Amino acid sequence: MATDLCTPILLHRFVDELMAGLLPRAVSRKTIIVNQIDRDLELGADENLLAFVLWNLLDRAVNSTRDECIHIESAKNGDSTMIRFRNAGVYFYRTLSNNFRQVQHAAEELGGTISVDYTQETGCTTVALTLRAAWR
């Protein structure tokens, strides 16, 4: 269940701040990160828990790519928020064994789930964090 320590977070700016710490590694891997989250999107969540989850997903995506472009998108479906990392790298699955249960548990504490989908035809891995009743 979602935590009681919810604060309003402008998601686009929040993700920009997380991306800044990963830019040197992304550049060294010739990977571009594009934040396509709506600039006005506000999310009510525990900031530290959300940062932990998003940082881990983005970090794993950067480590799983080389010469790629990672797109970070958001979508609203009813009372759910989806934050999606497209083209997270074909090796993203290999990173799931390294403490990924902690990331999943943190997502669950936020009231959310993490899904990973690989499309063989395009070689694209999409990772999505879906949070229920988190839109403000």
N, C-alpha and C positions, 0 to 999 in steps of 0.2 A: 504494500500500500504506500502511497505517496507520503513523504515526510511532511511534518508540520512547519518546517523551516523554509517555506516558500517565499521567495522574493521575486519581484518582476525583473526579467532579464530580456534586454533587447538582443535577440538571438544572433542577428547578423554581426553586430559588433563583438559579441561574446566569442563567436567562432573566429572572427578576425584576430582577436587577441590570442586565442589558442594557436592559430596558424602561424603567428609571428615567431613563436618558439621553434617551429618545425621548418621554417623557410631555409635555413642553412643546409639542413640535411636534404630537403627536397631539391634544392639547387644542385647539390653534389650528385644527386641521383637523376638529374635532368628531368625532374617531375614538376609539373605546374599544378597548383591548387587554386581552383576557382570557387569562390563563395557566391552562390546564386540564391542564398536565402533572402527572402523579402526583408528589406531594411526596416520596415515598420512592425515586423513580427515580434510580439512580446510573449514570453513564456513564463509561467509561474512555476518555479522549481527551486529545489535546494541547489544553490550555486556551486558549492564545492562538489557535491555528488554528480551534478551534470558535467562539470569540468572534468572530473575523473573519467566518466564514461566517454565523453566526446574526445578528450585527449587520447585515450587509449585506442579508440577506433581510428582516429586520424593518424596517429603514430604508426599503427599497424599497416594502414593503407599506404603511407609514405614508404615504409620499409619493404612493402610488397611490390612496389612499382619501380620502374626505371624507364625513362623516356616516355612518360605517360602524362595525361591530364586528368586529375581527380576533380570531379564536380561534386560540390556539397549543395544539396537542395533541400527544400522543405515543402511539405504538402499538408493540407488540412482535410480531414475526412470526418465529418460529424464532430464528435468531441475528442478526436484523436489528432495528435501531432506526429508527423513523420519527418525525421531528419535522415536524409539518404546520402550515402557516399557512393557515387557511381565511378566505375573503373578503379576499384580499390586494389587491383592487382591479382594476377592468377595465383599467386602464392599466399594470399590472405588466409586461406584455410589452414595452411601450415602453422600460422601464428596462433591458432585457437587453443593449442595445448598449453601455451605459456601463460598461466595465471588468468586465463580468460573467464573462468568461473567467477572470479572477483568482479570483473566488469559486468557480467550478466547479473550478479547479485545486486550490484549498485543500480543497474537499470531497473531491476524489479523493485527496489526500494523507492525509486522515482515513480513507480506505477507503470513501468514500461517493459518492453521486450526488445530483443535484438534478433534480427534475421539476416541470413547471408544467402545470397543467390548467385550462382555462377551460370552464365549462358555460354555454352561451348561454341556455338556458331559465331559469336562475336568476340569471345575470349574476355568478356566483361564480368567482373564481380561487383555486385551491388550489396552494400551493407546498409541496413536500415534500423534506426532506433525509433520505435513507436511508443509514444507516451499518451496515455488516456487522460482526458479531462484536464489537459495542461494549458490550453489556450486561454488567453486573457482578452 
